[in-house]
Amino acid sequence: MDLSRMRRFFIAGIAAAFLVFLSGAAGADESGPFREGSVRMSLLFGNGTAFDQTYSIFGIGGGYYVLDGVELGIEAEFWRGQDPNITRVSPSATYVVPIRGPIRPYGGVFYRRAFIDRFSDQNDIGGRAGAFFLVGKGAYLGAGVVYEDHLSCDSTINSSCSELYPELIVAVLF
């Protein structure tokens, strides 16, 4: 791992430690819809770029809160409309800071495996941070930023070996 990557992971570690500090300062249990045993289901619609082409992206995901505020999840994305087809699978872990009020900061990490027709599989790791906005007892909107590092960077697939992009989330919990 080169020095630049090590520096980015160090900064991500500092950010995660800050989130843990915030949760300790929050005091009372404010897990709300992010309580242990909650299940999240989500759908994904968007677009993305690979091979200098724009793809339509459709996906589905789910998560389970193993502890108050700690979700283990998995997402599957299907990139279609161009050639080659791309399918990405992403297990993840997300932490939601248990504070009072309708806005909850979150942070998380993920691993992503991309299966690309006629190409070698690609591996990515990344992190995300943002805020969830509660819109009822079992639903929320989210807005944040994602940093993704392409571990097996291939310039024919990716225009850069790392990406920083916004994410918008709509989720329902059961």
N, C-alpha and C positions, 0 to 999 in steps of 0.2 A: 504494500500500500504506500503510495507516494505521500510526501509531506503535505500537499494541498488537501488530499482526502483525509488524512489524519487530523488536520486542523478543522475541517468541516465536522467530522465526527466528535471532536472535542467540544466544539460549539454546541452541537446537538445535545451532548451529554450535559453541558451546563444548563441548557434550556430545560431538559427533563428534570434536573435537580431543582430548578426554580419552581416547576410545577408541583413537585413533591412538597417543597417548602410552603407554597401557597395552600396546599391541601391541609397541612398541619396547622396553618394559621386560620383556617376556615372555622374551626371549632366544631359546632354541632353537626350531626349527620344531616346533610342536605342532598342526599342522593337522588330523590325524586324519581323520574322515569329511568334513571341510570342505576337503579338498585340491583343487587344480586338477584339472579334468576330472570331478569328481563330479557326478552328476545327482540332483536331488531331485524326488520326486513327492508331492503331498499332496491330500487330500480335505478339504472344509470342510462342516460341519454346524452350524447354529446358528439364532438368530433375531435379528431387528432391527426397528426401528420407523421408519416413514415414513408420512406422511399421517395421523398419529394412529392408526395400525393396526400390529399385530404381524404380521410376515411370517416364514415359514420360509425359511431360506437354505441352499442347497446349492451347492457349488463344487468346482472342481478347479484345481490349480496345478502349476507346475513351475519348476525353477531349474537353472542351470548355474554351477558354480564356475569362473570365468574365470581366477582366481588363487587361491592358497591363502587361504582365509578370505573371499573376495569372491565373492558370488553375485549374478547377474542373474536375475531371475525374472519370472513373469507369473501372475496369478490371474484366474479368471473366477467370478463369483458370480451365482446366479439366485435372486431373491427372489420367492417364490410364495405363494399362499394368500389373497391379497387383490387388490384392483384399485386401481391399475394394476400390471402386472408390471414388475419392475425387473431389469435386467441390468447388472452392474458389471465392468469390466475394469481390472486394475491392474498395470502394469509396476513393478518395484521393484529396488532395490539393497540388499544386506545385507552387513554386515561382521561376522565372527565373530572375537573376540579369541583369538589362538593362545596359550593358557596351558595348563599341565599340569593334569591332573585331569579329573573327569567333568562339571564345570560350566563352561560357556563363555559369557561375556557376549556380547551381540550388539546392534547398532544398525543402523538402516536408514532409508531414505527411499522414498517411493512417490508416484506420480501415479495418480489414479483417475478414470475416465470412467464416468458412470452414464447408461444409456439407459433412459428411462422412457416407457412407452406414453402417447401423447397429450400429452407434456410436452417441454420443451426438455431437451437433454442437460445434465448437471451435471458440473462439474470440481472435483476435490479434490486437495490435496497433503497430505502428512503424514509423520510419522516414527514410529519404534517403537524400543523398547529393552527388554531383558530378559535372560534367561539360558536357554541350552539345557542339558538334562540328558541326557548320553549314556546310552543303554540298550542298547548293543551296538556292533558295528563299523559298522553301517549304519543306525542308527535313533536318534532323539532325541525328547525331549519338550521343549516350550518354554513359558515363562510370561513375560509381559511386559505392557507398557502401550503403547497407540497414541494418538497425537494426530493428529487429522484436521481440516483447515481447508477448509470449503466455499467455494470461490472465487466461484461464482455463486450465492450463498445465496438461496434462495427459501423464505420462511416457510410456504408451503403444503405444501412437501415436508419441510423440516427444522425442528425445533423450536428449533434453535440453529445459529449459523454456524460453530461449532467443537465438537468432541467429544473427550473423553478417555475411553478404555475399555480394559478388560483384554483380553488375547488369550491363548489356550491353543493350543498347537501339538503335533501328532503328525506326524512326518515320517520317511520312509524314503529312504535315499540308495543309489544304484547306482554 
